[in-house]
């Protein structure tokens, strides 16, 4: 093995605002990223758009345009044909476009230096894409989705949106008393595309009512399927989901809804589940199921494009429910929407400027009716995936020990974010070198865009480290270190995957200060790479090691879940909040145990990195809600994947939907239901709890950790609440 410097001139990171991972994803990691297929379309989030980019983007969906999809290599979904200045949009882009951009050539060479952000997500399986994106065939005419009884919605109607995985939409908890469904639309983003006339640009959609196509029999909607599979009052849900395409065991992809516990079903039950006899008409549901590959990739770095598209879809369909496309403009009013998005990621700037955070904030502020998006604070408190380095003016190198595990069949990645500097430093403030477990050290990398090194073995790239600068609004530099998997099992469906593997063991990242001010701190995050329930184990989480990090209490042996403020270690529990949950407008929810109102050991929190030397706009989540009944009774009870089943699931993901239901109630009552409303509600609950105890309650307001619980701890009534532990009297 040997370290080699990379070619600065041909670095993808020279494209203004490009995904910092571009040099890895489009370079040595492309075979894994594309599953061995060179001609994939790469889903991208692009924005904020300026006028020239808007004009250019509007031509991409025109098959006959000079810069149409096949000529330009860019395909834009119809939801974004009306994109305007300042918005983010998504597009499916061929790899060659980025090659041209890196050289300043091709039809997009002019935007190489335009202020923007471009982020990439995992390519979809070709089954989910339209034929005219894959070959030069005429585009099928899209079928407009139906409009459901515009104007019949009660005055206090609030649409519940969910973006998740394994959403069992025919579950009885999502039905009305007459047996019909409250689920209005479901978009499976990796479903099989219907080339005979689809209502979506990729994947597949099923609606409450039938979809009628010209000269073809109508395709059955959810209500028709419920009637067709009704057997003496009981629904054959297995048969229904097979016909709807939600479960197909001929498909090698994971089938989350086939398991007894499916994340999306449990979460949606907490957000909008009711017994059918009590189910309200005023809480219609719009669901989006993310691609299996995106959920399986627990890093979350591939969420961006599909999450942005999901929110755009939910808002479009909510407007159709209100009468858009059926009633004249001005005669319909958009409905309030609350979206449950129980996903997250670890690596990122953690200062509210990540592109997905900016997109979420933009959706909230620019919609003409209330929109609230609720996110989890995350479950990574004990992950050892965060380190903070402050040199205090010294030049002594700091070595980060990075434990990379064997038998990890996914790439592993670390990001080292530098503090914001208002000026353009003339010299590099730090240098970074990487050392393999065998002691082979790389040349030092400088704070210079495109500066990079590769570890090469038999002409295969084993590891890569490079520097990138994230443009406005982040305006911070980041060193990214990427490793190949430490083991490979070449699947039959991906024989073209590369052979390179990285050595397992303790890697070292040596950081040397050459210009940071004494008060400045740089932070490192390891990307999430663990397995989630029901999915096959592929990744194994890497983590930092340090002698100063105390995992267990030396006296009790209990897990330590807070940092020692008096003796701070380079490895931090603080700051492991969900990397997409540090924005200005989103509502962020932490977790607590109902029995003692303390955060579970796994519940992550702040602090949040400041934006451009300004004070942080949040210390952590806005509030906390119940995620576990007690330390012994993990999780809370909710719907299993089939009607009549109940199962426990834990995590801040299950705290989020309880706040979603609360926000919907607030909006229905005329309250803004925003961050400030939730913070006030939480603080009021803390005061009421304190006053009710006569000022002697050990669960006093000052006793909770604001970096993990925000303004307070909220306990909401839950369905059929069972006493899973002995309660204090």
C-alpha positions, 0 to 999 in steps of 0.5 A: 500500500502507498499514499498518493496525492490526488489531482487538484485540477480534476477534483469534483470539489472545485464545483461550487457548492457540490456535495462534499462527498463527491470526490468519493462517491463519483470516484473510488466509491462509485461502484458501491454507490451505483451497485456496479452500474455505470449508467445510473441516474443520480438523484440530486438536490439543487438549490437555492436556484437563481434566475439563470438556473431556473430558466435552464432547469425548465428545459430539462423535462422537455423531450424535444428541447435542445437541452432536454433530458437525453441531450443534457443528462438531466431529468426533472420530475414534474413536481419541480417544473414550476420551480422558482428563484430561491427554491430547492429542486431535485433532478436525476443526473447522469455522472457525465454531467458532473465530469463536465462540470468539474472541467467547466464544460458542457451545457452546465459549465456556466453554473460551476461557480454559481452559489448553490448546493448540490447533494447526491442520493443513492440511485434508484433501481431501474424498475422505479424509473420511467422508460423515457429516462432509461432509453430514447422512447416517447414519454407516457402521458401522466395521469392527473391524480384524482381530487377527493371531494373538495370542500367537504373537509371540516373547518378544523381539518389538519392533514397528517403527512408521514415520511417513513418505511413499512407503512401498512396503509390498510391497518384498521387504525387508519380506517373510518367507522364505515370501513373506508380508509383515512389514508388519501395517498401513498407514494412508494418511491421505489415502487414499480413505475407504471409506464402505461400512465403514472400519477408520479414521476418515479416509483408508484402511487396508490390512492384512496379512490380509483385512478381512471386512465383513458381507454383502460379499466380503473385501477383500484384504490385503497377503498376498493381493495379493502372491500375486495379483501373483506372476508366476513368483516376481516381484511385479508391484509396479506393479499391486499398488500400483495396486490397493491405491490407493498409486499412482493417476495419475488423482489429481493429488496427488504419488505418492512411491512411483512415484519410484525413490527414496521417502523412506519406503521408504529409511528403513524399509529402514534401520530394519527391512529384511532379505533375506527369507531372513534376515527375523525374525518378531520385528520386525513393521511398522506404517506410517503414510503422512502426507498428501501436502499435509503432506509437501509443506509443508516448514515442518512446521507442519502435522505436529502433528495427523497425527503425533499421530493416527499415533502413536495409531494405531500404538499401537492396532494394536500392542496389537491384535497383542498380543491386545487386542480378542481376549483377555480383559483381563489375559491379554495384554501390550502389545508394545514399540514403536519409532517412526521419525519422520524429519520436522521443522520450524524455527520454534518455541520450541525449549525442549521445550514445543511442543505436538507435543513435549509430546504425544510425551513424553506418549505415551512416559511414559504407555504401559504398555509401552516406547515409544521415538520417534526423531527427526532433529536436522535438516538446516538448519545452513546455512539462515541461518534463525536469528537471536539478539538480545541488547541487553545493556541498550542501547536501540539498535534492531536490524534483521533483514534478511530476504531474501524470494525472487521466484517463491515460490508459498507463504506465508512466515513468521518467528517471534520468540520472547521469553525467559520472564519469570516475572512479568506485565510491566506494560509491553512489553519490546520493540517490533517494526516491519516494513519492506517492500523499498520502505521502507514501515514499519509502526507498532510492535507491542507485547508485547500479546496481539492487537496486530497490523498488516496491509499492505493493497493494494487491500483485499487483505492482503499481509502481517500481523504480530501478537503472541501469547502461548503459554500453559502450558507454554511461557509465552512471547510470540512475534511472528509475521510472515506474508507472502503468496506473491511469485508465484501460478499459480492452479491449476485445482483452486483457482480461488478462491485469493486474488490478493494477492502480497507484494513480493520483496526485503529486508524489515526487522524492526526490534526495539527494546528497552524492558525486556529485562534485559541477559542476556536474548536473543530468538531468531528463526526463519524457517519452512522453505519449500524443496522436497523430492525428487520434489515440485514446486517451490512454495516458495523458502526465505527467509533472514536476511542480515548482513555479519557472517555468513561463508558461505565460508572466505576462504582455502580457499573451503570452506563454513563450518559452525560459528559463530565463537565469538570474533566472534558474528554475529546470524545463527546456525548453532547452535540450528537443531536440529529444532523438534520434537526438543527434548523430554524423552523423544524420542531425537534423532539427528544425522549424521556422515560415516563416512569421517572421523566429522565432521558433514556441513555440513548437519547441525544441532544445539543449543544448545536454549533453556532452559525457564522459566529452567531449564538446558536438558535437552539440548545437542543430539541424544543421539548421531550416526549415519552419514548420509553415507559421505563428503563426496564420496559423499553419503548411504548406500545403501538400498532404492529404491522397487522390489524389487532397487533400491538408491539413496543418500539423505542427511540426518539422516533416514537416521541415525535408522532405524539408531538405531531398529534399535539401540533395538529390539535393546536392548529385545529384550535387556531394556535400556530403550533410552531416551535414556540408553541411547543416550547411554551406548552412544555414549559407550562407542563413543567410548571404545572408538575412542579406546582402540583407537587408543592415544590418538592417533586424530584422531577422539578423543572430545574432537574432536567437537562435542557440540551436533551429535553429542551423547554420541558418534558411532555407526557401525552395521553396514549391509546389503551395505556397499559400499566407496564410498571408499578406507579407511585401513589 
